[in-house]
Amino acid sequence: MDSAFWFTFAGYNLPHHPDPRRDLDLASYGVVRVLEDGRREPKEVFGALVAAYAAS
């Protein structure tokens, strides 16, 4: 891969839920998931982007 374009930090209107049937975050392009209480936690892709940009 030559480059990647990151365009969404979080899907604030698509909160994560432990029950996959209610997990709206599955439709989010964000690199962090927004929990129902408003906290954020990084997704796996967040670490991959950190590593990719650190190597460049």
Protein Blocks (a to p, Z undefined) as FASTA:
>chain_A
ZZdcdfbfbafklccdfblklmmklmpcbfbdcdfkopacddfklmmmmmmmmmZZ
